Amino acid sequence: MKEVRTRFAPSPTGFHHIGNFRTAIYAWLQARRWGGKFIVRVDDTDRERLVPGSVRYLIEMLQWLGIDVDEGPGPQELKEMGEWWPEAPMWGGQAGPYAQSQRKDIYKKYADELITKGYAYRCDCSAEMLAAEREEQSARKAPLGYSGRCRERNVSSDAKHVVRFKIPDNISMTLNDAVRGEIHWDNPSLRDTVLLKSDGFPTYHLASVVDDHLMKITHVMRGEEWLATTPIHLMLYEAFGWDPPIFCHLSQVLGRDGKKLAKRHGAEALTVWRDAGYLPEAVVNYSVLIGWSPGEGEEQEVFSKEELISKFSLERLNRAGGVFDIEKLLWMNGVYIRALSTQRFTELARPLIEQAGLNFDLAKWEVLAPHLQERTKLLSDLPGMVDFLFKNEIERDLGAMLGKGVDEAAAIRILELATNAVASLPEFEPKSLEEALQAVVAELGLKAGPVYGVLRIAITGKKVSPPLFESMAALGREVTLSRFRETLALLRGGSL
């Protein structure tokens, strides 16, 4: 069996969202499933739309996702693109360069070959001439596109020109797409497309076909929007006498409104997700499920990478668009957080807490960590959940204590009894605290919820917090009693 070789060939024209990275993940899974190679190739030929830093972003996000790469731009290529940094990966490979901007001589060679064979020609029509041609076509309601004026003019190579592909008349062709099955075209509305621009840079059509052939790519995974121009690629393969790869035109990623994924649906750059506290394992798992299913009757949704690799197959990619649901991703992220070891959870949480300006105390953290881990869906929520633990002073909304049978006098009485009940406990730990405060509830004749609500706001400043008894134990006897007394003083002083 021929070695499976897949590629991810992003254009560094911005900071891509999950729809683009899903393509990379599918290509990577296909390569890993069959013991093949996964290649990164940078399509940086659109010089006007390049965004500085976007190549580094693409590479760092692949690394964050845990997508290992077999071949790709090495340090020298990255330096020439102005995208190198000290921690950049040492990729490289035998099929390089992997930045298309550094392969101009290769594209010129193959464009010249097509001219020699009669499949392409030079065109020196100016932008003004082409604009006038389109206006004339529009006026008579004819299909828009290049008329083929230069087909037989034998334009000199010394003139400023582009190279156009000579699209034949009466086209009929069939593609067996790995996702969509058999697709047939009869006379698609294509005009003589540009293969090589006047600045020497190729268009996507020429660069993609030449590079996929030279890099021995066996499976081309790309969005379904490329289907309309796939006949051009098939004709190029035929003109060169090359066998085409297996094409896999992937369904679109849609928002919940059924429209193409955009920022309004949560399609942010992955750095936003990373900084918000999404785990890369959850992002990979969820992305795979937007357009792929493990098989009929399979209800499993959470997969390890090893499981995804072993189960992945092109036959289970869906033709219909997959819906991106940020709430489902949030749920899955919570599943992955709960599956972390306590040590790993702490390693991820600590820098976020310290970045919030809080003095992380491991002993206090360890009391609450298991309970926080059960409740956390986003790691970035943690500083706001535990700030009371690492602050000397907290703010309280005393008015939030009142209601449901608790007035100001009752709140004072609750705090007085709670202070007395826990002050002399032999062991200041959750079980003994719970027993002592249950006795306070019984003595007051109130429901536990309102009583504990007063105590929670007193020690944390929040209506919603980690479990009350564990929070008190984490704070310790001295701080807990100090906060009870501080709240009493505020209530007695009429601070409401």
C-alpha positions as CSV (number, residue, x, y, z in Angstrom):
1,M,0.0,0.0,0.0
2,K,1.3,3.5,-0.9
3,E,2.3,5.6,2.1
4,V,-0.5,7.9,3.1
5,R,0.6,11.5,3.0
6,T,-1.8,14.3,3.9
7,R,-1.3,18.0,4.2
8,F,-2.6,21.2,5.8
9,A,-2.0,24.1,3.5
10,P,-3.3,27.3,5.2
11,S,-3.0,30.8,3.8
12,P,-1.5,33.2,6.4
13,T,-4.0,35.9,5.7
14,G,-5.4,36.1,9.2
15,F,-6.0,34.2,12.4
16,H,-7.9,31.1,11.4
17,H,-10.8,29.7,13.5
18,I,-11.8,26.1,14.3
19,G,-13.3,25.5,10.8
20,N,-9.8,25.7,9.3
21,F,-8.1,23.7,12.0
22,R,-10.8,21.0,11.7
23,T,-9.4,20.4,8.2
24,A,-5.9,20.0,9.8
25,I,-7.2,17.6,12.4
26,Y,-9.0,15.4,9.9
27,A,-5.8,15.3,7.7
28,W,-3.7,14.5,10.7
29,L,-6.1,11.7,11.8
30,Q,-6.0,10.2,8.3
31,A,-2.2,10.1,8.3
32,R,-1.9,8.7,11.8
33,R,-4.7,6.1,11.1
34,W,-2.7,4.6,8.3
35,G,0.8,5.2,9.7
36,G,1.5,7.9,7.2
37,K,2.9,11.4,7.2
38,F,1.3,14.8,8.0
39,I,2.7,17.8,6.2
40,V,2.2,21.5,6.8
41,R,2.6,23.7,3.7
42,V,2.2,27.5,3.9
43,D,0.2,29.0,1.0
44,D,1.7,32.5,1.2
45,T,1.4,33.5,-2.5
46,D,-1.2,36.1,-1.9
47,R,1.3,38.8,-1.0
48,E,-1.2,41.6,-0.6
49,R,-3.3,39.9,2.1
50,L,-0.5,38.4,4.3
51,V,-0.9,39.1,8.0
52,P,2.3,39.3,10.0
53,G,2.4,36.8,12.8
54,S,-0.2,34.5,11.2
55,V,2.3,31.7,10.3
56,R,3.5,31.6,13.9
57,Y,-0.1,31.6,15.1
58,L,-0.8,28.6,12.9
59,I,2.2,26.7,14.1
60,E,1.7,27.5,17.8
61,M,-2.0,26.5,17.6
62,L,-1.1,23.1,16.0
63,Q,1.3,22.6,18.8
64,W,-1.2,23.6,21.4
65,L,-3.8,21.2,19.9
66,G,-1.2,18.4,20.1
67,I,-1.1,17.9,16.3
68,D,2.4,16.6,15.6
69,V,3.9,17.4,12.2
70,D,6.2,15.2,10.1
71,E,7.3,17.8,7.5
72,G,6.9,21.6,7.3
73,P,8.8,24.9,7.1
74,G,12.1,24.7,8.8
75,P,13.9,27.5,10.7
76,Q,15.5,29.0,7.6
77,E,12.2,29.1,5.8
78,L,10.5,30.7,8.8
79,K,13.3,33.3,9.0
80,E,12.9,34.2,5.3
81,M,9.1,34.6,5.9
82,G,9.9,36.8,8.9
83,E,8.0,34.3,11.1
84,W,10.8,32.6,13.1
85,W,11.0,32.7,16.9
86,P,13.4,30.9,19.3
87,E,10.9,28.1,20.2
88,A,9.9,27.5,16.6
89,P,9.8,23.8,15.6
90,M,12.7,22.2,13.7
91,W,10.5,20.6,11.0
92,G,12.0,20.7,7.5
93,G,11.8,17.7,5.2
94,Q,13.0,16.2,1.9
95,A,10.1,17.7,-0.1
96,G,10.7,21.4,0.8
97,P,10.6,24.3,0.6
98,Y,7.3,24.1,2.4
99,A,6.5,27.9,2.0
100,Q,5.1,28.4,-1.5
101,S,6.6,31.9,-1.7
102,Q,10.0,30.1,-1.9
103,R,8.9,27.8,-4.7
104,K,8.5,30.3,-7.5
105,D,11.1,28.7,-9.8
106,I,9.3,25.4,-9.5
107,Y,6.0,26.9,-10.6
108,K,7.5,28.8,-13.5
109,K,9.1,25.6,-14.7
110,Y,5.7,23.8,-14.8
111,A,3.9,26.8,-16.2
112,D,6.4,26.8,-19.1
113,E,5.9,23.1,-19.6
114,L,2.1,23.6,-20.0
115,I,2.8,26.4,-22.5
116,T,5.2,24.1,-24.5
117,K,2.5,21.4,-24.5
118,G,-0.1,23.8,-25.7
119,Y,-2.2,23.6,-22.5
120,A,-1.4,27.2,-21.4
121,Y,-0.5,30.6,-22.9
122,R,0.8,34.0,-22.0
123,C,-1.6,36.8,-21.7
124,D,-0.6,40.5,-21.6
125,C,-4.1,42.0,-21.3
126,S,-4.1,45.0,-19.0
127,A,-6.4,45.4,-16.0
128,E,-8.2,48.1,-17.9
129,M,-8.8,45.9,-20.9
130,L,-10.2,43.1,-18.7
131,A,-12.5,45.5,-16.9
132,A,-13.8,46.8,-20.2
133,E,-14.4,43.2,-21.4
134,R,-16.4,42.5,-18.3
135,E,-18.5,45.6,-18.7
136,E,-19.3,44.6,-22.3
137,Q,-20.2,41.1,-21.3
138,S,-22.4,42.4,-18.5
139,A,-24.2,44.9,-20.9
140,R,-25.2,42.0,-23.2
141,K,-25.9,39.8,-20.2
142,A,-23.3,37.2,-21.3
143,P,-21.4,35.0,-18.8
144,L,-18.5,37.0,-17.2
145,G,-15.0,35.8,-17.8
146,Y,-11.9,36.1,-19.9
147,S,-12.7,35.8,-23.6
148,G,-9.5,34.0,-24.6
149,R,-8.2,37.0,-26.6
150,C,-4.5,36.0,-26.2
151,R,-4.9,32.3,-26.9
152,E,-3.4,32.5,-30.4
153,R,-1.4,35.8,-30.1
154,N,1.9,34.1,-29.0
155,V,2.7,36.8,-26.4
156,S,6.4,37.2,-25.8
157,S,7.9,36.0,-22.6
158,D,9.6,39.4,-22.4
159,A,6.3,41.2,-22.1
160,K,4.6,41.7,-18.7
161,H,2.2,38.8,-18.7
162,V,0.2,36.2,-16.8
163,V,0.0,32.5,-17.8
164,R,-3.5,31.3,-18.4
165,F,-4.7,27.7,-18.6
166,K,-6.5,26.9,-21.9
167,I,-9.8,25.5,-20.7
168,P,-11.1,23.1,-23.5
169,D,-14.6,23.3,-24.8
170,N,-17.2,20.5,-24.2
171,I,-15.8,19.4,-20.9
172,S,-17.1,16.2,-19.3
173,M,-15.5,14.7,-16.3
174,T,-16.2,12.7,-13.1
175,L,-14.7,12.7,-9.7
176,N,-15.1,10.0,-7.1
177,D,-14.9,12.1,-4.0
178,A,-14.1,10.3,-0.8
179,V,-16.8,12.2,1.1
180,R,-19.4,13.1,-1.5
181,G,-19.2,10.1,-3.8
182,E,-19.4,10.4,-7.6
183,I,-19.6,14.0,-8.9
184,H,-20.1,14.7,-12.6
185,W,-19.5,17.9,-14.6
186,D,-20.7,18.7,-18.0
187,N,-19.4,21.9,-19.5
188,P,-18.8,23.8,-16.2
189,S,-18.8,27.6,-16.5
190,L,-15.1,28.0,-16.4
191,R,-13.0,30.5,-18.4
192,D,-9.2,30.4,-19.0
193,T,-8.0,30.8,-15.4
194,V,-4.7,32.4,-14.5
195,L,-2.1,29.9,-13.3
196,L,0.9,32.3,-12.9
197,K,0.6,36.0,-12.1
198,S,2.6,38.7,-13.6
199,D,4.7,39.0,-10.4
200,G,5.8,35.3,-10.8
201,F,3.6,34.0,-8.0
202,P,1.2,31.2,-8.8
203,T,-2.5,31.1,-8.2
204,Y,-3.9,28.4,-5.9
205,H,-4.7,26.2,-8.8
206,L,-1.2,25.7,-10.2
207,A,0.6,25.8,-6.8
208,S,-1.8,23.3,-5.2
209,V,-1.6,20.7,-8.0
210,V,2.2,21.0,-8.5
211,D,3.0,20.8,-4.8
212,D,0.5,18.0,-4.1
213,H,2.2,16.0,-6.8
214,L,5.8,16.7,-5.9
215,M,5.1,16.2,-2.2
216,K,3.3,12.9,-3.0
217,I,0.1,13.9,-1.3
218,T,-2.3,11.0,-1.4
219,H,-5.4,12.6,0.2
220,V,-6.4,16.3,-0.3
221,M,-8.8,17.5,2.4
222,R,-10.3,20.8,1.8
223,G,-13.6,22.7,2.1
224,E,-16.6,22.0,-0.2
225,E,-16.2,25.6,-1.6
226,W,-13.4,24.2,-3.7
227,L,-15.7,21.9,-5.6
228,A,-16.6,24.5,-8.2
229,T,-13.0,24.8,-9.4
230,T,-12.0,21.1,-8.9
231,P,-12.4,20.5,-12.7
232,I,-9.5,22.9,-13.3
233,H,-7.3,20.8,-11.0
234,L,-8.4,17.6,-12.6
235,M,-7.6,19.0,-16.1
236,L,-4.2,20.1,-14.8
237,Y,-3.4,16.7,-13.5
238,E,-4.4,15.3,-16.9
239,A,-2.3,17.9,-18.8
240,F,0.8,17.0,-16.8
241,G,0.1,13.3,-17.1
242,W,-0.1,12.8,-13.3
243,D,-2.5,10.7,-11.2
244,P,-4.7,12.9,-9.0
245,P,-4.8,12.3,-5.3
246,I,-8.0,11.2,-3.5
247,F,-10.1,14.3,-2.9
248,C,-12.1,14.8,0.3
249,H,-14.3,17.8,0.1
250,L,-15.4,18.5,3.6
251,S,-18.7,19.9,4.7
252,Q,-18.9,23.4,6.1
253,V,-18.9,24.2,9.8
254,L,-22.2,26.0,10.5
255,G,-23.5,28.2,13.3
256,R,-26.6,27.3,15.2
257,D,-28.6,29.4,12.7
258,G,-27.5,27.1,9.9
259,K,-25.3,29.8,8.3
260,K,-21.5,29.6,7.7
261,L,-19.5,29.8,10.9
262,A,-18.5,33.3,11.8
263,K,-17.5,35.3,14.9
264,R,-21.1,35.8,15.9
265,H,-21.3,32.0,16.5
266,G,-18.1,32.0,18.6
267,A,-15.6,31.4,15.8
268,E,-12.8,33.2,17.4
269,A,-9.0,32.7,16.9
270,L,-7.9,29.6,18.9
271,T,-5.8,31.9,21.1
272,V,-9.0,33.2,22.5
273,W,-10.2,29.7,23.4
274,R,-6.8,28.8,24.8
275,D,-6.7,31.9,27.0
276,A,-10.3,31.4,28.1
277,G,-9.4,28.0,29.6
278,Y,-10.5,25.5,27.0
279,L,-8.4,22.3,27.0
280,P,-6.8,21.4,23.6
281,E,-8.0,17.8,24.1
282,A,-11.6,19.0,24.3
283,V,-11.2,21.3,21.3
284,V,-9.8,18.4,19.2
285,N,-12.5,16.0,20.3
286,Y,-15.4,18.4,19.7
287,S,-14.0,19.6,16.3
288,V,-13.8,16.0,15.0
289,L,-17.5,15.5,15.8
290,I,-18.5,18.5,13.7
291,G,-18.9,16.5,10.5
292,W,-17.8,13.0,11.5
293,S,-19.5,10.2,13.4
294,P,-18.0,7.1,14.9
295,G,-20.5,4.8,13.3
296,E,-24.2,3.9,13.3
297,G,-25.4,3.1,16.7
298,E,-22.4,4.6,18.4
299,E,-23.3,7.0,21.2
300,Q,-19.8,7.7,22.5
301,E,-18.9,11.4,22.3
302,V,-15.7,11.7,24.4
303,F,-12.7,10.1,22.8
304,S,-9.0,10.0,23.6
305,K,-6.7,10.8,20.7
306,E,-5.8,7.2,20.4
307,E,-9.4,6.3,20.1
308,L,-10.0,9.0,17.5
309,I,-7.0,7.7,15.4
310,S,-8.2,4.1,15.6
311,K,-11.8,4.9,14.7
312,F,-11.3,7.6,12.1
313,S,-12.3,6.8,8.6
314,L,-13.2,8.9,5.5
315,E,-16.4,6.9,5.1
316,R,-17.8,8.4,8.3
317,L,-17.3,12.0,7.3
318,N,-20.7,13.6,6.7
319,R,-21.8,15.4,3.5
320,A,-24.1,17.7,5.4
321,G,-22.8,20.7,7.2
322,G,-22.0,20.2,10.9
323,V,-23.3,22.7,13.5
324,F,-20.8,24.3,15.9
325,D,-22.4,24.7,19.4
326,I,-20.3,26.6,21.9
327,E,-22.4,25.3,24.7
328,K,-21.6,21.7,23.7
329,L,-17.9,22.5,23.6
330,L,-18.2,24.1,27.0
331,W,-19.9,20.9,28.4
332,M,-17.1,18.7,26.8
333,N,-14.4,21.0,28.2
334,G,-15.9,20.4,31.7
335,V,-15.8,16.6,31.1
336,Y,-12.1,16.9,30.2
337,I,-11.3,19.1,33.2
338,R,-12.9,16.5,35.5
339,A,-10.8,13.8,34.0
340,L,-7.5,15.7,34.8
341,S,-5.3,14.5,37.6
342,T,-5.3,16.7,40.6
343,Q,-1.7,17.6,39.9
344,R,-2.4,18.6,36.3
345,F,-5.5,20.6,37.4
346,T,-3.3,22.5,39.8
347,E,-0.6,23.1,37.2
348,L,-3.1,24.6,34.8
349,A,-4.9,26.6,37.5
350,R,-2.0,28.1,39.3
351,P,-0.7,30.5,36.6
352,L,-4.2,31.8,35.9
353,I,-4.8,32.5,39.6
354,E,-1.4,34.2,39.9
355,Q,-2.0,36.2,36.7
356,A,-5.1,37.6,38.4
357,G,-2.9,39.1,41.1
358,L,-3.7,36.6,43.8
359,N,-1.1,35.0,46.1
360,F,-1.6,31.3,45.4
361,D,-1.4,29.2,48.6
362,L,-1.1,25.5,47.8
363,A,-2.3,24.3,51.2
364,K,-5.5,26.3,50.9
365,W,-6.0,25.3,47.3
366,E,-5.7,21.6,47.9
367,V,-8.7,21.6,50.3
368,L,-10.9,23.0,47.6
369,A,-9.3,21.6,44.4
370,P,-11.4,18.4,44.1
371,H,-14.7,20.4,44.5
372,L,-13.6,23.1,42.1
373,Q,-12.6,20.5,39.5
374,E,-16.1,19.0,39.7
375,R,-17.7,22.4,39.0
376,T,-15.4,24.0,36.5
377,K,-16.2,24.2,32.8
378,L,-13.6,26.9,31.9
379,L,-10.3,27.2,33.6
380,S,-10.4,31.0,33.2
381,D,-13.4,31.0,35.7
382,L,-11.2,29.8,38.5
383,P,-9.7,33.1,39.7
384,G,-13.2,34.5,40.2
385,M,-14.2,31.4,42.0
386,V,-11.4,31.3,44.5
387,D,-10.3,34.9,44.9
388,F,-11.8,35.0,48.4
389,L,-9.3,32.3,49.4
390,F,-6.2,34.3,48.6
391,K,-7.3,37.9,49.5
392,N,-6.9,39.5,52.9
393,E,-10.0,41.7,52.3
394,I,-13.2,40.9,50.5
395,E,-16.2,42.9,49.4
396,R,-19.7,41.8,50.4
397,D,-23.2,42.6,49.3
398,L,-24.8,42.5,52.7
399,G,-28.2,43.0,51.2
400,A,-27.9,39.7,49.3
401,M,-28.0,37.9,52.7
402,L,-31.6,39.0,53.4
403,G,-34.8,37.3,52.2
404,K,-36.4,33.9,52.6
405,G,-37.1,34.4,56.3
406,V,-33.8,36.2,57.1
407,D,-33.9,39.9,58.0
408,E,-31.0,42.0,59.4
409,A,-31.6,40.8,63.0
410,A,-31.7,37.2,61.9
411,A,-28.5,37.6,59.9
412,I,-26.8,39.0,63.0
413,R,-28.1,36.1,65.1
414,I,-26.9,33.5,62.5
415,L,-23.4,34.9,62.6
416,E,-23.3,35.1,66.4
417,L,-24.3,31.5,66.8
418,A,-22.0,30.3,64.0
419,T,-19.1,32.2,65.5
420,N,-19.7,30.5,68.9
421,A,-20.3,27.1,67.3
422,V,-17.1,26.9,65.3
423,A,-14.7,28.8,67.6
424,S,-14.1,25.9,69.9
425,L,-14.2,23.0,67.5
426,P,-11.3,20.5,68.3
427,E,-10.8,19.9,64.5
428,F,-11.5,22.6,62.0
429,E,-12.4,20.4,59.1
430,P,-15.5,20.0,56.8
431,K,-17.3,17.2,58.6
432,S,-17.1,18.8,62.1
433,L,-18.0,22.2,60.6
434,E,-21.0,20.8,58.9
435,E,-22.2,19.1,62.2
436,A,-21.7,22.3,64.2
437,L,-23.6,24.5,61.7
438,Q,-26.4,22.0,61.3
439,A,-26.9,22.4,65.0
440,V,-27.1,26.2,64.5
441,V,-29.8,25.7,61.8
442,A,-31.8,23.5,64.2
443,E,-31.5,26.0,67.0
444,L,-32.7,28.9,64.8
445,G,-35.6,26.9,63.3
446,L,-34.8,28.1,59.8
447,K,-34.1,26.3,56.6
448,A,-30.4,25.5,55.9
449,G,-30.2,27.3,52.6
450,P,-30.8,30.9,53.9
451,V,-28.6,30.3,56.9
452,Y,-25.7,29.0,54.9
453,G,-26.3,31.8,52.4
454,V,-25.5,34.4,55.1
455,L,-22.4,32.5,56.1
456,R,-21.2,32.1,52.5
457,I,-21.4,35.8,51.8
458,A,-19.7,36.5,55.1
459,I,-16.6,34.4,54.3
460,T,-16.5,34.6,50.5
461,G,-18.5,37.7,49.5
462,K,-20.4,35.6,47.0
463,K,-23.9,34.1,46.8
464,V,-22.4,31.2,44.8
465,S,-19.1,29.7,45.9
466,P,-17.3,26.4,46.3
467,P,-18.9,24.2,49.1
468,L,-19.3,26.2,52.3
469,F,-17.7,23.8,54.8
470,E,-14.7,23.1,52.6
471,S,-14.3,26.9,52.0
472,M,-14.2,27.5,55.7
473,A,-11.7,24.7,56.2
474,A,-9.5,26.1,53.5
475,L,-9.6,29.6,55.0
476,G,-8.8,28.2,58.4
477,R,-10.2,28.9,61.8
478,E,-8.6,32.3,62.3
479,V,-9.6,33.8,58.9
480,T,-13.1,32.3,59.1
481,L,-13.8,33.7,62.5
482,S,-12.3,37.1,61.5
483,R,-14.7,37.3,58.6
484,F,-17.7,36.4,60.7
485,R,-16.8,39.1,63.2
486,E,-16.1,41.6,60.4
487,T,-19.5,41.0,58.9
488,L,-21.2,41.3,62.3
489,A,-19.6,44.6,62.8
490,L,-20.8,45.8,59.5
491,L,-24.4,44.7,60.2
492,R,-24.4,46.1,63.7
493,G,-23.0,49.4,62.4
494,G,-25.9,49.7,60.0
495,S,-23.9,49.1,56.8
496,L,-26.9,47.7,55.0
